[in-house]
Each structure stands twice: as structure tokens, then as C-alpha cells.
């Protein structure tokens, strides 16, 4: 059985009413299509440049392993979307995924939002607002998911969000397994459980919409030669 499935159809737009970014205007995704159309207009850090930032910010080994898996899944999704004709800049997706948890180690030690702090660090280091946007929003997209707009849905933030939700530590798992683990570890209060359920509903919505637009069954894909995910 799929994890904490939405009680409404996939066509229903998911809106979370408790996210701190809710009150802000919705983030534009137009820049991602523009970057795909003019890929030479931006300096995108490669793997080695991202690894150097991991060293600079003293990223823990387990966070590095998790980030590599998220980057692998996000990159594979981006490649599939590009092959389907969607305006996707694959190297930018990969860089954002590699850097999505740049501030995780610091926040484990000192507190704070690793998404917000990490986005600031990534913006300062790369000078690329699109890569930083993926870092800022990788935990949750606080506006309606554009399920009926394939060019907007098949863009950097949603690839990173979904890849992160399929990565439990350094293993690719189903959304069900990932969110049961989150509930076990962090669902200590009603507020925490409600937030995890909201995030799970959104992840399922993104998964189903990506499946529809990419023509593949993502929930049973390990992104490694098409093998089924163990425990799905």
C-alpha cells in the first residue's frame, strides 16, 4: 500500500496552509526553462566544485552519502524529462541536488533551518539563484503543485524535492518507507505528525504527476537499471 495516500485525486492542487513561505508570492519557474534554452549563460558548478563546498562547510560523511543519492535520482529524472522534450538544464539540477543539504551539518550542531541557511550559502558561493532556489525549497513546495503544467512541474525544484523524499540516508526507498521512518523518528507531537503527513501528501502528488508526464512508474523504480525498490 502506498504511504499515507492523499484522500483527494491527483488533479486536486495541494496547498499547505502552515508553511512560513506561504504568504510570499509564488516562486517563478521561468528561469529554469530560460536556462535550458541558453545553457551557456550560467556558470554551473560541476561535481568537483560541489565537493569542494562540502569540504569547506565540513559536511558529515552520512550527509555526503545522502546528497550523492539525491543527486543521482534528481539527475536521472532530469535526463528523462529532457529526453521527453521538457526544457530542463540537467547540470543545474545535479548541482542543486548535490548542494541541497550543504547547511545540514551546521544546523545539526547549532540549530536553524538548513534549507534557508543552505540557500543563502549556495547563493553566495555560486551566484546562481536557480540553484539556490532548489536548495531553499527542497523540503517543501509551499504553493500549489503545477500538476497540469508539465514544463513547470518538470523543473529543478520538483526533481530535488522528489529525489530527497525517495532517499532514506543512502538508500533509495519508496515514499511509504521514507515517511514511515520520518514518523517514527520525528512524529513526537501532533504538529510534527501533521507536517509530515502534509509533506507525504505533496510527495505522492508530485510522484503521480511526474509519472503521468514522464510516462513511467516512479514509485517502483530504484533509478538503477529499473529495479524495484526493496520494501515498496
Buried (B, 14 or more C-beta within 10 A) or exposed (E): EBBBBBEEEBEBEBBBEEBEBEEEEEBEBEBBBBBBEEEEEBEBBEEEBBBEBBEEBEBBEEBBBBBBBBBBBBBBBBBBBBEBEBBBBBBBBBBBBBBBBBBBBBBEEEEEEBBBBBBBBBBEBBEBBBBBBBBBBBBBBBBEBBBEEBBBBBBBBBBBBBBBBBBBEBBBBBBBBBBBEBBEEEBEEEEBBEBBBBBBBBBBBBBBBBBBBBEBEBBEBBBEEEEEBEEB
